[in-house]
């Protein structure tokens, strides 16, 4: 969203963000135009007080178009309809651990109920596009598949020496993201521990970095501490300097159970890093096995360990695959191309309503 706000021409589009719960300082990354933020402070559970607050806010703002994102915000489509707004877009960006494959009948009943109210859909991956068409029954003409874009200026390959985290000869395996169940970071930690136990001599070179916060961070820390390997890892929690963190990493690893299109994979590509990822969701659309990284089955510990070894033993392979990843980030996943595609969907939606 921030990339869109900073790229879409302000003379054509003005934006207001409505958060279901609350918003944070992340909004200060918006620099190209003023964007107002409103928080609905939706309480956990099934209360509907937030819908009244949203209806009043929409009646006050009188937006030309309402864009909701993911299942949590889908109910806002019903509120927008009651508020008289007919130009609507809904985006599907991925699924959480409670419904990894989008098969929950209650959730899909809600999605089908909202389908007549949504003018156009945006899917960030072909996997999600197929699911919207085949499972939810959205007509193909109303689905627009748009890959996320990445800032290839902010994120770039390492220049000069590695930042002061590990010895220059070390191979640092790293990841960045929310430390929640669907991302399955304990799988990465288990694979790292297993590798160190099977081949303890590797501890001279192998290092692990996981940046982010969430309920499984302490689990990962406890696992490393219990294995006596905490000194080989760095789990600093949430950070704002992700582009700098990428400069300390040699190989990016994403062990998630499901993904839409991972921004962090794109950021790793732009940073010139090969990516080891699970073969789930949009990951298989981004990572080309043996060319820009390795794909492993989710939950396959042996395959993940072998993928780590695949790069640990071959620094030249890291350079080769990282360079290819960088070229793909520049050629296929530019932010201007993404913004143009979103603008086209918005224009089509507004023109239809007019």
Order of alpha helices (4+ residues) and beta strands (2+ residues): alpha-beta-beta-alpha-beta-alpha-alpha-beta-alpha-beta-alpha-beta-beta-alpha-beta-alpha-beta-alpha-beta-alpha-beta-alpha-beta-alpha-alpha-alpha
